[in-house]
């Protein structure tokens, strides 16, 4: 049948009438088909998102707490002074049981000057906290030792301004 035949037949006979039992038959067929169950996991979507965010924040806090060094105590000043002396080589004749400290709290202006004077490229720096209150610098071993001596001196004689924690990571 061509389109012309269909058009002629529609003009002559009008619209076709559906059998009276067609709608109930279609509904029965739809009711017999298996339905897809909605899964319950979308209800847990927001809970899972919040749990993931909380775990990420906790992991980040734990990671930042591990950057801090030896921790703090009531005798923190005396242990810090001993560690600074060890870093500067004041006990050169005596064997040192602990490695020199690698975390220093200094004025941010002093830290910037020391790292810039040492020729530390920004590629070796990692700013870890808002407003750059913690800096990690991965440096070659000789350069790290020189920078650590300068940071220890700056820590003994703190300059004015906001403080920043600088961690030096010697690399081979």
C-alpha positions in Angstrom: 0.0 0.0 0.0 1.3 3.4 -0.9 0.7 6.6 0.9 -1.9 7.7 -1.6 -3.9 4.5 -0.9 -3.7 5.0 2.8 -4.8 8.7 2.5 -7.7 7.7 0.2 -8.9 5.0 2.6 -8.8 7.3 5.6 -10.9 9.9 3.7 -13.5 7.3 2.8 -13.7 5.2 6.0 -12.5 7.7 8.6 -10.3 6.7 11.6 -10.2 3.1 12.6 -12.0 2.1 15.7 -10.2 0.0 18.3 -12.0 -3.1 19.6 -13.8 -2.4 22.9 -11.7 -4.9 24.9 -8.3 -3.5 23.7 -7.6 -1.2 26.7 -8.4 -3.9 29.3 -6.3 -6.5 27.4 -3.3 -4.1 27.2 -3.6 -3.4 31.0 -3.7 -7.1 31.8 -0.6 -7.7 29.7 1.3 -4.8 31.5 0.3 -6.2 34.9 1.7 -9.7 33.9 5.1 -8.3 32.9 7.7 -8.5 35.7 8.5 -5.1 37.3 11.9 -3.8 37.9 12.5 -3.2 41.6 14.0 0.0 42.6 17.3 -0.5 44.4 17.7 0.7 47.9 21.3 1.9 47.5 20.3 5.4 46.2 19.0 6.1 49.7 22.5 5.5 51.1 24.1 7.8 48.5 24.3 10.9 50.7 25.3 8.9 53.7 28.2 7.3 51.7 29.3 10.7 50.4 29.4 12.2 53.9 31.2 9.2 55.2 33.8 9.4 52.4 34.3 13.1 53.1 34.8 12.5 56.8 37.3 9.7 56.2 39.2 12.0 53.8 39.3 14.8 56.3 40.5 12.4 59.1 43.2 11.0 56.8 44.4 14.5 56.0 44.5 15.5 59.6 46.4 12.4 60.5 48.9 13.0 57.7 49.4 16.6 58.8 49.9 15.5 62.4 52.7 13.2 61.3 54.6 16.1 59.7 55.0 17.8 63.1 58.1 15.9 64.3 58.6 14.6 67.8 55.6 16.2 69.4 55.3 18.5 72.4 55.7 18.1 76.1 56.4 20.3 79.1 60.2 19.8 78.5 59.8 20.6 74.8 62.1 23.6 75.1 65.0 21.7 76.5 64.6 18.8 74.0 64.4 21.3 71.2 67.6 23.0 72.3 69.4 19.7 72.5 68.1 18.7 69.0 69.2 22.1 67.7 72.7 21.6 69.1 72.9 18.2 67.5 71.8 19.7 64.2 74.5 22.4 64.4 77.2 19.8 65.2 77.9 21.2 68.7 78.5 17.7 69.9 80.8 16.8 67.1 83.0 14.5 69.2 80.1 12.5 70.8 78.1 10.0 68.8 74.5 11.2 68.2 71.8 8.6 69.0 69.1 10.6 67.2 69.2 12.1 63.7 69.2 15.9 63.5 65.8 17.5 63.6 64.2 18.2 60.3 61.2 20.4 61.5 61.8 24.0 62.4 59.4 26.8 63.5 60.7 30.1 62.2 59.3 33.5 61.1 57.9 33.1 57.6 60.1 36.0 56.4 63.2 34.1 57.6 62.1 30.9 56.0 61.5 32.5 52.7 64.9 34.2 52.8 66.8 31.1 53.8 65.1 28.9 51.2 65.6 31.6 48.5 69.3 32.1 49.4 69.8 28.4 49.2 68.5 28.4 45.7 65.6 26.2 46.5 63.3 26.0 43.4 59.6 26.1 43.9 59.4 22.6 42.4 61.1 21.3 45.6 58.6 23.0 47.9 55.2 21.7 49.1 52.9 24.1 50.9 50.7 22.0 53.2 48.4 24.2 55.1 46.2 27.2 54.6 48.2 30.5 54.4 51.3 28.4 53.9 51.9 27.8 57.7 53.7 24.5 56.9 56.3 24.0 54.2 58.1 20.8 53.2 61.3 21.1 51.1 62.8 18.0 49.5 66.5 18.8 49.0 69.7 17.1 48.1 71.5 15.9 51.3 74.3 18.5 51.3 71.9 21.4 50.6 69.5 20.1 53.2 72.2 20.1 55.9 73.2 23.7 55.1 69.5 24.8 55.1 68.9 23.0 58.4 71.8 24.8 60.0 70.4 28.1 58.9 66.9 27.3 60.0 68.1 26.1 63.4 69.9 29.5 63.9 66.7 31.3 62.8 64.7 29.2 65.3 67.0 30.2 68.1 66.7 33.9 67.3 63.1 34.2 66.0 62.3 37.2 63.9 59.0 39.2 64.0 55.9 38.2 62.1 53.9 35.1 61.6 55.6 31.8 62.2 55.8 28.9 59.8 56.9 25.2 60.2 59.5 24.1 57.8 60.3 20.5 57.3 63.4 19.5 55.4 63.4 16.1 53.7 66.9 15.1 52.6 67.0 13.1 49.4 69.8 11.2 47.8 
